[in-house]
Amino acid sequence: MWCKRVNFIPPFDLNEQFKLIGEEVGAAALEILASGRYIGGAPVEQFEQQFAHYIGTSHAIGCNSGTDALFLALRSLDIGAGDEVITSPFTFISTAGIVSAVGAKPVFTDIDAQTFNLNLDQIEAGITPRTKAIIPVHLFGQPVNMTRLMAIAHSHNLWVIEDCAQSTGATWQDTKLGSIGHIGCFSFYPTKNLGACGDGGAATTHDATIAAKLQMLRDHGQRQRYTCEAIGVNSRLDALQAAILSIKLRYLDTWNAQRQAIADRYDAMLQPLPGIVVPQAIAGGTSVWNQYTIRLPDSGDRSSGLNQDGGLNQTGRDQVRQQLQQQGIGSMVYYPMPLHLQPVYAELGYGSGDLPVAEQVAREVLSLPMFPELSPVQQEQVVYALKDCLIQT
Ligand SMILES: *Cc1c(COP(=O)(O)O)cnc(C)c1O
């Protein structure tokens, strides 16, 4: 290989961030450890208030993960057996998994290839008398057109639970995501825009009744200690994570602006290259670029990404990814298999070809290195390697 191996550029990296805030985070952590109070208390309440203020809702309820926020959201709206929930087939499994976990049925409608988000023209075809809610996913940090989505939900009397796991800080028409639907669900997994040093999540809402129910359900169904009103779960946010999140929340807008600058630089360098489709930003909103995801159009004539054994076919994208890796550039495939074709959802009766855009996009996407501290020089290395791979394949 003629290309000399430089320092490996990972898809995601927390080292530089730790250099920036390590001391502050360490001091806050020590203070919590010394306090001897690790569950609940002032650090959690403080973070919940700060986060609600940041998102622009009256309430934020901390919990154990983004998955739990979604689960608690569905439970708080009494969605369960016999109900249907419409969501995207092109997302992390958790978005649909929690629908199944509460006993309801996920219904997938196709996405838009430019934004990777739900195609709003197709949602109504998925609505039945059993439909109770829509879960729009603001994938990779990019907003769904919430004006239109809320209008659709309104006219069918449906709840809207926003999956904001990848979009903390993003807006639709100058309003933060997570404050437009009935409930917003956030993940503080370390690779998210606002990441904890472990697991964490939150649900946001303007509605005091829903907020009280979320609080009750995350604490074993208790409003008062040892009086149980519902079967809840243990899904609290640790004081340690809350204290760390309060510190990191102060940096979030700066980090998101850095991600925007990185996305702009990628756009400028990659747009002219044949064989690459850069992600389209939707007018009317701002993305926070949790991922910068390109498409490498797949000219193969496969009608689905699955081979006869139910495994994934190799695509040109997979070859490029391997070659990038050899040149010291990490990249990720979010997501190689759309949810309607997952083995666990065979029982739902979807087949390949049913949601053609999600299936095609799953064969073509490649997420390039993206984190606030990624330098222009590193970006040039990524693009240089990518060009080289495209010539080879
Ligand atoms: C990360 C993620 C989740 C789940 O969040 P966890 O905190 O990992 O449970 C849900 N939906 C999407 C779109 C995600 O990216």
The ligand as a Tripos MOL2 file, in Angstrom:
@<TRIPOS>MOLECULE
LIG
   15    15     1     0     0
SMALL
NO_CHARGES

@<TRIPOS>ATOM
      1 C1        -28.9790    6.0010   21.2060 C.3       1 LIG1
      2 C2        -30.3550    5.9390   20.6650 C.ar      1 LIG1
      3 C3        -31.4290    5.4540   21.4340 C.ar      1 LIG1
      4 C4        -31.2550    4.7800   22.7620 C.3       1 LIG1
      5 O1        -30.5660    5.4840   23.7120 O.3       1 LIG1
      6 P1        -29.7860    4.6810   24.8800 P.3       1 LIG1
      7 O2        -29.4260    5.7610   25.8440 O.co2     1 LIG1
      8 O3        -28.6020    4.0390   24.2600 O.co2     1 LIG1
      9 O4        -30.7280    3.7070   25.4520 O.co2     1 LIG1
     10 C5        -32.7050    5.5290   20.8940 C.ar      1 LIG1
     11 N1        -32.9180    6.0340   19.6810 N.ar      1 LIG1
     12 C6        -31.9220    6.4830   18.9000 C.ar      1 LIG1
     13 C7        -32.2350    7.0450   17.5520 C.3       1 LIG1
     14 C8        -30.6000    6.4330   19.3640 C.ar      1 LIG1
     15 O5        -29.6070    6.8710   18.5840 O.3       1 LIG1
@<TRIPOS>BOND
     1     1     2 1
     2     2     3 ar
     3     2    14 ar
     4     3     4 1
     5     3    10 ar
     6     4     5 1
     7     5     6 1
     8     6     7 2
     9     6     8 1
    10     6     9 1
    11    10    11 ar
    12    11    12 ar
    13    12    13 1
    14    12    14 ar
    15    14    15 1
@<TRIPOS>SUBSTRUCTURE
     1 LIG1         1 GROUP 0 **** ****
